[in-house]
Amino acid sequence: MIDCTPPITLNNGMQMPWLGYGAYDIAESHAEYWVIKALETGYRLIDTASLYGNEKPIGSAIRNSGLDREDIFLTTKVWIDDIRAGRVRQALEDSLKRLGLDYIDLYLLHWPIRNFMEKPWEELNLLLSTGKIKTIGVSNYMPEHLDFLKKVSDRPPSVNQIEFHPYHQQKPLIDYCEKHGVQLQAWCPLMRGQLQDHPLLNSIAHRYHKSVAQVILRWEIQSGVSTIPKTTTESRLVENFSIFDFELSSTDVIRISDLDRGEMLGENPYTWCF
Ligand SMILES: NC(=O)c1ccc[n+]([C@@H]2O[C@H](COP(=O)([O-])OP(=O)(O)OC[C@H]3O[C@@H](n4cnc5c(N)ncnc54)[C@H](OP(=O)(O)O)[C@@H]3O)[C@@H](O)[C@H]2O)c1
């Protein structure tokens, strides 16, 4: 059983919370409000990307939160246009400028792109020495993509952020990442609310006096996968954060793991851009 109480120690020794706040699809005009709310609720990991168009208000939220910068773990990502154009270094500078911050905790290559794998990874490795990024990783990388990166560095990415929820579990990828010390992080962890009426999840939730969302998020972290649900509903912000006061039995973890049916909501990393 995974101990979800202390933070995760990544393969470079950095610590990362199990649970974060995902900021995809939060309008620029609302992002500062929601990230401040998330920080007030207790979230200490914030996930954004240059693609989301909300780095500027998220940087303001972090600067105006009253919290020490080192108490917040901020992730952002290089978008595919910058990867293709060989503009990784410039993309980092642009993100830092929009955020108004000196460094990013975790910087990810957003998607694997055919013929653009090794060079951007090499660039991220070099950028580590600037201190402007603390940890590097990837997103939507499958085992075949991760193998490309071995040509550049012996150290694998610290994090791989992937679509992960009860209907899409990618077990071969989990095994690969566990073997190579790559921490997985779930995007779309609630399957965008589509599992709310699932009978098994409802019956488990009923037994633990928890909601379906709480059971799913708890199952994710007990499965060793960090998770970053998004919400712009105040009660759900608190609900999604309240998953550290109960533990699913190993039987219930297995029951949920058995729901896998390879159903994706996002693009397929084997074919999209690759
Ligand atoms: N790396 C990548 O390629 C990638 C791709 C997509 C997303 N992401 C990241 O992952 C984060 C999460 O993924 P996501 O936003 O796609 O999907 P998600 O977190 O699975 O689902 C968000 C949806 O679920 C609803 N929801 C949230 N909490 C709920 C609850 N307790 N009960 C019922 N419904 C609930 C939200 O509605 P309300 O807002 O109305 O409450 C929203 O519509 C993103 O925000 C982003 O940071 C990364």
The ligand as an SDF file (V2000), in Angstrom:
LIG
                    3D

 48 52  0  0  0  0  0  0  0  0999 V2000
   -0.7990   17.3710  -19.9950 N   0  0  0  0  0  0  0  0  0  0  0  0
   -1.8890   17.3920  -20.7180 C   0  0  0  0  0  0  0  0  0  0  0  0
   -1.8800   17.1060  -21.9390 O   0  0  0  0  0  0  0  0  0  0  0  0
   -3.1840   17.7670  -20.0600 C   0  0  0  0  0  0  0  0  0  0  0  0
   -4.3900   17.6320  -20.7620 C   0  0  0  0  0  0  0  0  0  0  0  0
   -5.5680   17.9900  -20.1200 C   0  0  0  0  0  0  0  0  0  0  0  0
   -5.5390   18.4320  -18.8060 C   0  0  0  0  0  0  0  0  0  0  0  0
   -4.3460   18.5810  -18.1450 N   0  0  0  0  0  0  0  0  0  0  0  0
   -4.2910   19.0700  -16.7380 C   0  0  0  0  0  0  0  0  0  0  0  0
   -5.0570   18.1960  -15.9040 O   0  0  0  0  0  0  0  0  0  0  0  0
   -6.0380   18.9510  -15.1930 C   0  0  0  0  0  0  0  0  0  0  0  0
   -7.2660   18.0990  -14.9210 C   0  0  0  0  0  0  0  0  0  0  0  0
   -7.8090   17.5580  -16.1000 O   0  0  0  0  0  0  0  0  0  0  0  0
   -9.1830   18.0470  -16.7480 P   0  0  0  0  0  0  0  0  0  0  0  0
   -9.4710   19.4370  -16.3200 O   0  0  0  0  0  0  0  0  0  0  0  0
   -9.0770   17.7660  -18.1770 O   0  0  0  0  0  0  0  0  0  0  0  0
  -10.2610   17.0210  -16.1990 O   0  0  0  0  0  0  0  0  0  0  0  0
  -10.8490   16.5840  -14.7660 P   0  0  0  0  0  0  0  0  0  0  0  0
  -10.0890   17.2250  -13.6690 O   0  0  0  0  0  0  0  0  0  0  0  0
  -10.9730   15.0990  -14.8080 O   0  0  0  0  0  0  0  0  0  0  0  0
  -12.3200   17.1150  -14.8090 O   0  0  0  0  0  0  0  0  0  0  0  0
  -12.6790   18.4480  -14.6780 C   0  0  0  0  0  0  0  0  0  0  0  0
  -14.2100   18.4810  -14.7980 C   0  0  0  0  0  0  0  0  0  0  0  0
  -14.7700   17.6960  -13.7240 O   0  0  0  0  0  0  0  0  0  0  0  0
  -15.6550   18.5000  -12.9660 C   0  0  0  0  0  0  0  0  0  0  0  0
  -15.4390   18.2040  -11.5480 N   0  0  0  0  0  0  0  0  0  0  0  0
  -14.3860   18.5870  -10.7780 C   0  0  0  0  0  0  0  0  0  0  0  0
  -14.5250   18.1360   -9.5300 N   0  0  0  0  0  0  0  0  0  0  0  0
  -15.6890   17.4500   -9.4920 C   0  0  0  0  0  0  0  0  0  0  0  0
  -16.3830   16.7510   -8.4660 C   0  0  0  0  0  0  0  0  0  0  0  0
  -15.9090   16.6880   -7.2300 N   0  0  0  0  0  0  0  0  0  0  0  0
  -17.5610   16.1720   -8.7870 N   0  0  0  0  0  0  0  0  0  0  0  0
  -18.0540   16.2300  -10.0470 C   0  0  0  0  0  0  0  0  0  0  0  0
  -17.4510   16.8590  -11.0690 N   0  0  0  0  0  0  0  0  0  0  0  0
  -16.2650   17.4770  -10.7890 C   0  0  0  0  0  0  0  0  0  0  0  0
  -15.3050   19.9360  -13.2870 C   0  0  0  0  0  0  0  0  0  0  0  0
  -16.4740   20.7290  -13.2480 O   0  0  0  0  0  0  0  0  0  0  0  0
  -16.5370   22.1880  -12.5280 P   0  0  0  0  0  0  0  0  0  0  0  0
  -15.3000   22.9210  -12.9130 O   0  0  0  0  0  0  0  0  0  0  0  0
  -17.7780   22.7600  -13.1190 O   0  0  0  0  0  0  0  0  0  0  0  0
  -16.6470   21.9310  -11.0650 O   0  0  0  0  0  0  0  0  0  0  0  0
  -14.7710   19.8510  -14.7060 C   0  0  0  0  0  0  0  0  0  0  0  0
  -15.8300   19.9170  -15.6350 O   0  0  0  0  0  0  0  0  0  0  0  0
   -6.2750   20.1380  -16.1150 C   0  0  0  0  0  0  0  0  0  0  0  0
   -6.9380   21.1950  -15.4790 O   0  0  0  0  0  0  0  0  0  0  0  0
   -4.8620   20.4610  -16.5630 C   0  0  0  0  0  0  0  0  0  0  0  0
   -4.1900   21.1810  -15.5500 O   0  0  0  0  0  0  0  0  0  0  0  0
   -3.1700   18.2420  -18.7600 C   0  0  0  0  0  0  0  0  0  0  0  0
  1  2  1  0
  2  3  2  0
  2  4  1  0
  4  5  1  0
  4 48  2  0
  5  6  2  0
  6  7  1  0
  7  8  2  0
  8  9  1  0
  8 48  1  0
  9 10  1  0
  9 46  1  0
 10 11  1  0
 11 12  1  0
 11 44  1  0
 12 13  1  0
 13 14  1  0
 14 15  2  0
 14 16  1  0
 14 17  1  0
 17 18  1  0
 18 19  2  0
 18 20  1  0
 18 21  1  0
 21 22  1  0
 22 23  1  0
 23 24  1  0
 23 42  1  0
 24 25  1  0
 25 26  1  0
 25 36  1  0
 26 27  1  0
 26 35  1  0
 27 28  2  0
 28 29  1  0
 29 30  1  0
 29 35  2  0
 30 31  1  0
 30 32  2  0
 32 33  1  0
 33 34  2  0
 34 35  1  0
 36 37  1  0
 36 42  1  0
 37 38  1  0
 38 39  2  0
 38 40  1  0
 38 41  1  0
 42 43  1  0
 44 45  1  0
 44 46  1  0
 46 47  1  0
M  CHG  2   8   1  16  -1
M  END
$$$$
